[in-house]
Amino acid sequence: MMILGLVRWMQPVHGYDVRRELLSWHADKWANVQPGSIYHALRKLAEEGLLRAVATEQVGARPARTTYEVTPKGEDEFEGLLRAQWWQVHETPDPFVAAFSFLPAMPREEAAAALRNRANLLRAGVESMRASLASDWVRDTKPVHVGWMFELWLARAEAEIDWCGRIAERIDSGVSYLPAGVDGAEDWPGWTDGAARQGQTRNNQR
């Protein structure tokens, strides 16, 4: 959707300008669009009939540049993708969530420390975003809605910072990871509480 949308906005345009625009948006960090894949994506979209190559030019010894524009089929595809993202909620895969699902495999002390470290890293990102929002770069060169996107990222990061602190405190307090009504790990085959594992490791070392 990002590449289709940019070609639609900037057309006729060649891949170099699409790549430069995406990099200026830092889209590789939040839209999963890698700069190295842009030219391949443009060619693939053209093969699928969503883009049309309108010219190819070569300046000096530089590689040839192909200029693209969106086809009627590409317009329909972009409109469909755009509205699918606006009117639906899509869960973004997060490797941290996968790791957190194995919380009992972590010693409690380490798990709490890791959560507090995660909060610190997020705070650093928040400060960076706040500085960007207050900068002339955003105020004077970017559309207003770009600032609104920064506000969304800030809200998400601040919520996760609060969550990290709360969960770290619960882990430190020794709250059981087991569901209510389950008295011990022996009732759950394969279950190992982080604290118990840490204690077992220390006993083995002795």
Secondary structure as UniProt FT lines:
FT   HELIX           2..10
FT   STRAND          13..14
FT   HELIX           15..24
FT   TURN            25..26
FT   HELIX           27..30
FT   HELIX           35..37
FT   HELIX           38..47
FT   TURN            48..49
FT   STRAND          51..57
FT   TURN            60..61
FT   STRAND          65..70
FT   HELIX           72..87
FT   HELIX           95..100
FT   TURN            101..102
FT   HELIX           103..105
FT   HELIX           108..134
FT   HELIX           136..141
FT   HELIX           144..173
FT   TURN            180..181
FT   HELIX           185..187
FT   TURN            189..190
FT   HELIX           194..205
//
